[in-house]
Every structure is written in C-alpha cells, then in structure tokens.
Amino acid sequence: MAKNWYPIIDYEKCIGCLSCVQFCPHGVYDIGENGKPVVVNPQNCVEFCMGCQKGACDNETITYFRG
C-alpha cells in the first residue's frame, strides 16, 4: 500500500542546513550525496505531523504529498 503522506523537498529553496534531518525522530530523512536532505523512508512519516516543516525548516522548503 502506498504512503498517503510524506515530505517533499524543494531543492531550489533548500540551503542544506539539515535541520529537518536533525529534527525528525522517525528517520524519514538522510543526507544526500549533494549534502542536502533526501527523503529515504517516506513510510516512517507520521501523517499530518508537519514538525519538520514548522519546527525545523525556516525556508519554506518542505511541503507534503497528500494522497
């Protein structure tokens, strides 16, 4: 079954501060080869949490897939 909620990173806005990686206790993110966050475990994202968007990212970089 496909996940109906997970973060999407806008790489044009992302400055690579990695605050989302450090903030998320569910292991949704990892650090990519470019030094910016990547969503590696979308299935771990808690539906409607939005903590990484509201509590970590100051650049309005994160939105969510809502299936």
C-alpha positions as CSV (number, residue, x, y, z in Angstrom):
1,M,0.0,0.0,0.0
2,A,1.4,3.4,-1.0
3,K,2.0,6.0,1.7
4,N,-0.5,8.9,1.6
5,W,1.6,11.4,3.5
6,Y,5.3,12.3,3.2
7,P,7.5,15.3,2.8
8,I,8.7,16.8,-0.5
9,I,11.8,19.0,-0.5
10,D,12.0,22.0,-2.9
11,Y,15.7,21.9,-3.7
12,E,15.6,25.4,-5.2
13,K,14.8,26.8,-1.7
14,C,16.8,24.3,0.4
15,I,20.0,25.7,1.7
16,G,21.2,22.4,3.1
17,C,21.1,23.3,6.8
18,L,19.9,19.8,7.6
19,S,17.6,20.9,10.4
20,C,14.9,18.6,9.1
21,V,17.3,15.6,9.3
22,Q,18.2,16.5,12.8
23,F,14.6,17.3,13.8
24,C,12.8,14.2,12.6
25,P,12.9,11.3,15.2
26,H,11.4,8.9,12.7
27,G,14.3,8.5,10.3
28,V,12.4,9.9,7.3
29,Y,15.5,11.9,6.1
30,D,19.1,11.2,5.4
31,I,21.9,13.3,3.9
32,G,22.2,13.0,0.1
33,E,25.4,13.0,-1.9
34,N,24.9,16.7,-2.6
35,G,24.9,17.4,1.2
36,K,21.2,18.2,1.2
37,P,18.4,16.2,2.9
38,V,16.7,13.4,1.0
39,V,13.5,11.5,1.9
40,V,14.7,7.9,2.3
41,N,11.9,6.5,4.5
42,P,8.6,8.1,3.5
43,Q,6.7,5.3,5.1
44,N,8.1,6.4,8.5
45,C,6.5,9.9,8.2
46,V,3.7,10.4,10.8
47,E,0.5,11.5,9.0
48,F,-0.2,15.3,9.5
49,C,2.9,15.7,11.8
50,M,4.4,18.7,9.9
51,G,7.1,19.0,12.6
52,C,10.0,19.2,10.2
53,Q,8.2,22.0,8.2
54,K,7.0,24.1,11.1
55,G,9.6,23.2,13.8
56,A,12.8,22.9,11.8
57,C,12.8,24.5,8.3
58,D,12.9,28.3,8.2
59,N,12.9,28.5,4.3
60,E,9.5,27.1,3.4
61,T,11.3,24.2,1.7
62,I,9.1,21.3,2.8
63,T,5.6,20.5,1.5
64,Y,3.8,17.2,1.8
65,F,2.4,14.7,-0.6
66,R,-1.2,14.2,0.4
67,G,-2.6,11.2,-1.5
